[in-house]
Amino acid sequence: MSSSEMNSTMEPPTNSTEEQEIIYCDEDPVLRLYFVTVGTTIATFGCACNLLLLFVFLTKNRHQWSTYLIFLAILDFLLCFLYVTSFGLESAAKYFRIHFLYDLIRLTTTYQFTLSKVVQVCIPYVLIAISAERLAWIGKIIRMRNRGSHRGSLLVCVCIAVLWTALRAPGFHAIDIYVYENGECDYFESMPIVSTNLTANPQYIQYDLLINFFHLFVSFCVLFILNLLIVHRLRLSHQNARRNSSCPNVVLSATKQMVLNEEKKEHKRLRCAIKTTAVVISTYLACNSIHFALYMMEMFSSHILKSEDGGFNMFYVITSDVGTILFVLCSTIRLFIYYKYNPDVKSALKTIPFLPCFAGQVNRPKTSAYECTMPLQTDKESPSSV
């Protein structure tokens, strides 16, 4: 859920005796029900996909997989799960008029919203950690099979989770649930989400703007630059392989054939890295672009998002729903990105007997997921790619 997903968030109703109290019932337009239904379907499928990834990472050659990939699958699962519980179950409770479910969702709304913010901001920084690790390995700065490599990546994951949980914690106090108890609204519209006085504090506004700047802009720039450096280093490696293949000192046919084979492998590694970079960057940009645009409008031109009654207009509600669905979709398709560009995941999925869609003869590709980021060297140390 993005920060713009507080579609129904209103200023708390005034209780002043000098002016009439404004009633904001928690009404959802019918069109939004369709968007939530689509999003819930995608999120449910995403939960299954990421549980499948976790099954592969934790049971199929456990030490082969990077700790970052496992942590990323957990975050993707949580994001999809929180969408189902926050939006899907809430809509189901309203539509089927299930009192206890509606009460339960509203009781945990602030916790779910805060956790979703933490999960969202952790995902790009885990991708940054994966890219930085791969770049360092390509540059021969680290060796992935060294003792303590998993321990170090686990420490990084813990630091990311703890840091962004602490930085996002103040947002827990920025929203609350307002309860109408006098029958002004239908029971399933009587607990709207409202913003607290904290959101009007200038210091909190500046703090929230800074956090979102690092979340949306800085993380994307760093991820983009790191992946450009990876492609650049692989391109240099490819050029070196071509020069070696044309070197006049290479006179033995067997040696020359081996160098030519290395050149072909370098070309495959470069192409694999470019495709992986394009997919990672494009999906991340797509899911953040709407979020970033809406957040800027919230901060600097909020009047164009408001309707005459003081609530958010239909444009804002629908656009924020689309932005959130893109986030969920990005986490859902991660399995298929791995299946397409990571041959090790593809091979592991084909060995699972209860997955007929992935079943088939396991033929290990000539260029493995490791080789997609592997410079010319004789050892077999290699990280799992994104």
C-alpha positions as CSV (number, residue, x, y, z in Angstrom):
1,M,0.0,0.0,0.0
2,S,1.4,3.4,-1.0
3,S,1.1,6.5,1.0
4,S,-1.6,7.6,-1.4
5,E,-3.6,4.6,-0.4
6,M,-5.3,6.5,2.4
7,N,-8.2,7.0,-0.1
8,S,-10.7,7.2,2.6
9,T,-8.6,9.2,5.1
10,M,-10.3,12.4,6.1
11,E,-9.8,15.1,8.6
12,P,-11.4,14.1,11.9
13,P,-15.0,15.4,12.2
14,T,-15.3,18.6,14.3
15,N,-17.3,18.5,17.5
16,S,-17.6,22.3,17.8
17,T,-21.0,23.6,18.9
18,E,-20.6,26.7,16.7
19,E,-20.6,24.7,13.5
20,Q,-22.3,21.7,12.3
21,E,-20.4,18.4,12.6
22,I,-19.3,17.1,9.2
23,I,-20.1,13.4,8.7
24,Y,-17.7,11.4,6.6
25,C,-19.1,7.9,6.2
26,D,-16.7,5.3,4.9
27,E,-18.4,4.8,1.6
28,D,-16.7,3.1,-1.3
29,P,-17.9,3.7,-4.9
30,V,-18.9,0.6,-6.9
31,L,-16.1,1.2,-9.4
32,R,-13.5,0.9,-6.6
33,L,-15.0,-2.5,-5.7
34,Y,-14.0,-3.8,-9.1
35,F,-10.4,-2.5,-8.7
36,V,-10.1,-4.1,-5.3
37,T,-11.5,-7.3,-6.6
38,V,-8.8,-7.4,-9.4
39,G,-6.1,-6.4,-6.9
40,T,-7.2,-9.0,-4.4
41,T,-7.1,-11.7,-7.1
42,I,-3.6,-10.7,-8.1
43,A,-2.4,-10.4,-4.5
44,T,-3.8,-13.9,-3.7
45,F,-2.0,-15.3,-6.6
46,G,1.1,-13.4,-5.5
47,C,1.0,-15.0,-2.1
48,A,1.0,-18.4,-3.7
49,C,3.8,-17.5,-6.0
50,N,6.1,-16.2,-3.3
51,L,5.3,-19.1,-1.0
52,L,6.4,-21.3,-3.8
53,L,9.6,-19.3,-4.2
54,L,10.3,-19.6,-0.4
55,F,9.7,-23.4,-0.7
56,V,12.3,-23.5,-3.5
57,F,14.8,-21.3,-1.7
58,L,14.5,-23.2,1.6
59,T,14.4,-26.8,0.4
60,K,16.2,-26.9,-3.0
61,N,20.0,-26.6,-2.4
62,R,19.5,-24.1,0.5
63,H,23.1,-22.8,0.4
64,Q,22.9,-22.1,-3.3
65,W,20.5,-19.2,-2.9
66,S,21.4,-15.7,-1.7
67,T,19.9,-14.6,1.6
68,Y,18.7,-11.5,-0.1
69,L,16.5,-13.5,-2.5
70,I,14.9,-15.3,0.5
71,F,14.3,-12.0,2.3
72,L,12.9,-10.4,-0.9
73,A,10.5,-13.3,-1.3
74,I,9.3,-12.8,2.3
75,L,8.8,-9.1,1.7
76,D,6.9,-9.8,-1.6
77,F,4.6,-12.3,0.2
78,L,3.9,-9.8,3.0
79,L,3.0,-7.0,0.6
80,C,0.5,-9.3,-1.2
81,F,-0.8,-10.7,2.0
82,L,-1.4,-7.2,3.5
83,Y,-3.3,-6.2,0.4
84,V,-5.6,-9.1,0.7
85,T,-6.2,-8.5,4.4
86,S,-6.5,-4.7,4.2
87,F,-8.5,-4.3,1.0
88,G,-9.9,-7.7,-0.1
89,L,-11.2,-8.8,3.3
90,E,-12.5,-5.3,4.1
91,S,-14.5,-5.2,0.9
92,A,-15.8,-8.7,1.5
93,A,-16.8,-7.8,5.0
94,K,-18.8,-4.8,3.7
95,Y,-20.3,-6.6,0.7
96,F,-21.4,-9.7,2.7
97,R,-22.0,-7.6,5.9
98,I,-19.8,-9.7,8.2
99,H,-19.6,-7.8,11.4
100,F,-16.8,-9.6,13.2
101,L,-14.6,-9.4,10.1
102,Y,-15.2,-5.7,9.6
103,D,-14.4,-5.1,13.3
104,L,-11.2,-7.1,13.1
105,I,-10.0,-5.3,10.0
106,R,-10.6,-1.9,11.5
107,L,-9.0,-2.9,14.7
108,T,-5.8,-3.8,12.9
109,T,-5.8,-1.2,10.1
110,T,-3.2,1.1,11.6
111,Y,-0.8,-1.8,12.2
112,Q,-1.3,-3.2,8.7
113,F,-0.9,0.2,7.1
114,T,2.4,0.9,9.0
115,L,3.7,-2.6,8.2
116,S,2.9,-2.2,4.5
117,K,4.9,1.1,4.5
118,V,7.9,-0.7,6.0
119,V,7.7,-3.6,3.6
120,Q,7.4,-1.2,0.6
121,V,10.4,0.8,1.5
122,C,12.5,-2.3,2.3
123,I,12.0,-3.9,-1.1
124,P,14.1,-1.4,-3.2
125,Y,16.9,-1.5,-0.7
126,V,17.1,-5.2,-0.8
127,L,17.3,-4.9,-4.6
128,I,20.1,-2.4,-4.0
129,A,21.9,-4.8,-1.7
130,I,21.6,-7.6,-4.3
131,S,23.0,-5.3,-7.1
132,A,25.8,-4.1,-4.9
133,E,26.8,-7.6,-4.0
134,R,26.8,-8.7,-7.6
135,L,28.8,-5.6,-8.6
136,A,31.4,-6.3,-5.9
137,W,31.6,-9.9,-6.9
138,I,32.1,-9.0,-10.6
139,G,34.9,-6.7,-9.5
140,K,36.4,-9.5,-7.5
141,I,36.1,-7.5,-4.3
142,I,34.3,-10.3,-2.5
143,R,34.1,-14.1,-2.9
144,M,30.6,-15.5,-2.5
145,R,31.7,-18.8,-1.2
146,N,33.8,-17.4,1.6
147,R,32.7,-18.4,5.1
148,G,30.4,-15.8,6.6
149,S,29.0,-14.5,3.3
150,H,25.5,-15.7,4.3
151,R,26.0,-14.3,7.7
152,G,27.0,-10.9,6.3
153,S,24.0,-10.7,4.0
154,L,21.7,-11.8,6.8
155,L,23.1,-8.9,8.9
156,V,22.4,-6.5,6.1
157,C,18.8,-7.7,5.8
158,V,18.3,-7.3,9.5
159,C,19.7,-3.8,9.4
160,I,17.5,-2.8,6.5
161,A,14.4,-4.1,8.3
162,V,15.3,-2.5,11.7
163,L,16.3,0.9,10.2
164,W,13.2,1.4,8.1
165,T,10.9,0.1,10.8
166,A,12.3,2.8,13.1
167,L,12.0,5.5,10.4
168,R,8.5,4.5,9.5
169,A,7.3,4.1,13.1
170,P,6.0,7.7,13.4
171,G,3.6,7.1,10.6
172,F,1.7,4.8,13.0
173,H,0.5,7.8,14.9
174,A,-0.5,9.7,11.7
175,I,-3.8,7.8,11.2
176,D,-6.6,6.6,13.4
177,I,-10.0,5.1,13.2
178,Y,-13.0,7.4,14.0
179,V,-16.1,5.6,15.2
180,Y,-19.6,7.0,14.7
181,E,-21.7,5.6,17.5
182,N,-25.0,7.4,17.0
183,G,-26.2,5.8,13.8
184,E,-25.1,8.7,11.5
185,C,-23.7,6.1,9.1
186,D,-24.4,2.5,8.2
187,Y,-22.5,0.1,10.5
188,F,-20.1,-0.9,7.7
189,E,-19.4,2.7,7.0
190,S,-19.2,3.9,10.6
191,M,-15.4,3.5,11.1
192,P,-13.6,5.7,8.6
193,I,-9.8,6.2,8.6
194,V,-8.9,9.7,9.7
195,S,-5.7,11.6,9.8
196,T,-4.5,12.8,13.2
197,N,-3.2,16.2,14.2
198,L,0.3,14.9,13.6
199,T,-0.1,15.2,9.9
200,A,-0.6,19.0,10.3
201,N,2.7,19.3,12.1
202,P,5.2,21.1,9.8
203,Q,8.1,19.1,11.2
204,Y,6.3,15.8,10.5
205,I,5.5,17.0,7.0
206,Q,9.1,17.7,6.3
207,Y,10.2,14.4,7.9
208,D,7.6,12.4,5.8
209,L,8.7,14.2,2.6
210,L,12.4,13.4,3.3
211,I,11.6,9.7,4.0
212,N,9.5,9.5,0.8
213,F,12.3,11.2,-1.1
214,F,14.7,8.5,-0.1
215,H,12.1,5.8,-0.7
216,L,11.1,6.9,-4.2
217,F,13.9,8.9,-5.8
218,V,17.2,8.0,-4.1
219,S,16.6,4.3,-4.1
220,F,15.6,4.3,-7.8
221,C,18.7,6.3,-8.7
222,V,21.0,4.1,-6.7
223,L,19.5,1.0,-8.2
224,F,19.7,2.3,-11.7
225,I,23.3,3.4,-11.3
226,L,24.4,0.1,-9.8
227,N,22.9,-1.9,-12.6
228,L,24.4,0.4,-15.2
229,L,27.8,-0.3,-13.6
230,I,27.2,-4.0,-13.7
231,V,26.4,-3.9,-17.4
232,H,29.4,-1.7,-18.0
233,R,31.8,-4.1,-16.2
234,L,30.3,-7.0,-18.1
235,R,30.7,-5.1,-21.4
236,L,34.4,-4.5,-20.6
237,S,34.8,-8.2,-19.8
238,H,33.2,-9.1,-23.1
239,Q,35.5,-6.8,-25.0
240,N,38.5,-8.3,-23.2
241,A,37.4,-11.7,-24.2
242,R,37.1,-10.6,-27.9
243,R,40.6,-9.2,-27.8
244,N,42.0,-12.4,-26.3
245,S,40.3,-14.4,-29.0
246,S,42.1,-12.3,-31.7
247,C,45.4,-12.3,-30.0
248,P,48.2,-13.5,-32.4
249,N,49.8,-15.4,-29.6
250,V,46.9,-17.8,-29.5
251,V,48.2,-20.3,-32.0
252,L,47.0,-23.6,-30.7
253,S,43.5,-24.5,-32.2
254,A,42.3,-26.0,-28.9
255,T,43.3,-22.9,-26.9
256,K,41.7,-20.6,-29.6
257,Q,38.5,-22.6,-29.5
258,M,38.4,-22.3,-25.7
259,V,38.8,-18.5,-25.9
260,L,36.1,-18.3,-28.5
261,N,33.8,-20.3,-26.3
262,E,34.6,-17.8,-23.4
263,E,33.7,-15.0,-25.8
264,K,30.3,-16.5,-26.5
265,K,29.7,-17.0,-22.8
266,E,30.6,-13.4,-22.1
267,H,28.1,-12.3,-24.8
268,K,25.4,-14.3,-23.1
269,R,26.3,-12.9,-19.7
270,L,26.1,-9.4,-21.1
271,R,22.7,-10.0,-22.8
272,C,21.4,-11.7,-19.6
273,A,22.5,-8.7,-17.4
274,I,21.0,-6.2,-19.8
275,K,17.6,-8.1,-19.8
276,T,17.7,-8.5,-16.0
277,T,18.5,-4.8,-15.6
278,A,15.7,-3.7,-18.0
279,V,13.1,-5.9,-16.1
280,V,14.1,-4.8,-12.6
281,I,14.3,-1.1,-13.4
282,S,11.2,-1.0,-15.6
283,T,9.0,-2.8,-13.0
284,Y,10.3,-0.7,-10.2
285,L,9.8,2.5,-12.1
286,A,6.3,1.5,-13.2
287,C,5.1,0.7,-9.7
288,N,6.7,3.9,-8.2
289,S,5.8,6.4,-10.9
290,I,2.1,6.8,-10.0
291,H,2.9,6.7,-6.3
292,F,5.5,9.4,-6.7
293,A,3.2,11.6,-8.8
294,L,0.3,11.3,-6.4
295,Y,2.6,12.0,-3.4
296,M,3.8,15.2,-5.1
297,M,0.2,16.3,-5.7
298,E,-0.7,15.5,-2.1
299,M,2.2,17.7,-0.8
300,F,2.0,20.7,-3.2
301,S,-1.4,20.6,-5.0
302,S,-3.8,18.7,-2.8
303,H,-6.7,20.9,-3.8
304,I,-6.9,19.2,-7.2
305,L,-7.4,15.8,-5.4
306,K,-10.3,17.0,-3.2
307,S,-14.0,17.0,-4.0
308,E,-16.5,19.7,-2.9
309,D,-17.4,17.8,0.3
310,G,-13.8,17.7,1.5
311,G,-13.1,14.1,0.6
312,F,-10.8,12.8,-2.1
313,N,-12.3,12.8,-5.6
314,M,-12.8,9.8,-7.9
315,F,-9.6,10.5,-9.8
316,Y,-7.5,10.2,-6.7
317,V,-9.2,7.1,-5.4
318,I,-8.9,5.2,-8.7
319,T,-5.4,6.3,-9.5
320,S,-4.1,5.4,-6.0
321,D,-5.8,2.0,-6.4
322,V,-4.1,1.4,-9.7
323,G,-0.7,2.4,-8.2
324,T,-1.1,0.0,-5.4
325,I,-2.2,-2.8,-7.7
326,L,1.0,-2.2,-9.7
327,F,3.1,-2.7,-6.5
328,V,1.3,-6.0,-5.9
329,L,1.7,-7.0,-9.5
330,C,5.4,-6.3,-9.3
331,S,5.8,-8.6,-6.3
332,T,3.6,-11.2,-8.0
333,I,5.5,-11.5,-11.2
334,R,8.9,-11.9,-9.5
335,L,8.5,-15.7,-9.8
336,F,8.1,-15.5,-13.5
337,I,11.1,-13.1,-13.8
338,Y,13.2,-15.7,-12.0
339,Y,11.8,-18.5,-14.2
340,K,12.6,-16.5,-17.3
341,Y,16.1,-15.2,-16.4
342,N,17.4,-17.5,-13.6
343,P,17.9,-21.0,-15.0
344,D,18.6,-22.3,-11.5
345,V,15.2,-21.3,-10.3
346,K,13.7,-22.7,-13.5
347,S,15.5,-26.1,-12.9
348,A,14.4,-26.2,-9.3
349,L,10.7,-25.5,-10.2
350,K,10.8,-28.3,-12.8
351,T,11.7,-30.8,-10.1
352,I,8.6,-30.1,-8.0
353,P,6.2,-32.9,-8.8
354,F,2.9,-31.1,-7.8
355,L,3.5,-28.3,-10.3
356,P,2.5,-29.6,-13.8
357,C,2.8,-26.1,-15.3
358,F,6.6,-26.2,-14.6
359,A,7.1,-29.9,-15.0
360,G,9.3,-31.1,-17.8
361,Q,12.7,-32.5,-18.5
362,V,15.4,-30.6,-16.6
363,N,18.1,-29.5,-19.0
364,R,20.6,-27.2,-17.4
365,P,21.4,-24.3,-19.7
366,K,24.8,-23.7,-21.0
367,T,24.8,-20.3,-19.3
368,S,23.6,-20.6,-15.8
369,A,22.2,-17.9,-13.6
370,Y,25.7,-17.7,-12.1
371,E,27.3,-17.1,-15.4
372,C,25.0,-14.2,-16.1
373,T,27.2,-12.2,-13.7
374,M,30.5,-14.2,-13.8
375,P,33.7,-12.6,-15.0
376,L,36.5,-14.7,-16.7
377,Q,37.9,-16.9,-13.9
378,T,38.6,-20.6,-13.2
379,D,36.7,-21.0,-10.0
380,K,33.0,-21.7,-9.7
381,E,32.1,-19.1,-7.0
382,S,29.0,-17.2,-8.1
383,P,26.0,-15.5,-6.6
384,S,22.4,-16.2,-7.6
385,S,21.2,-13.4,-9.9
386,V,18.2,-11.2,-9.1
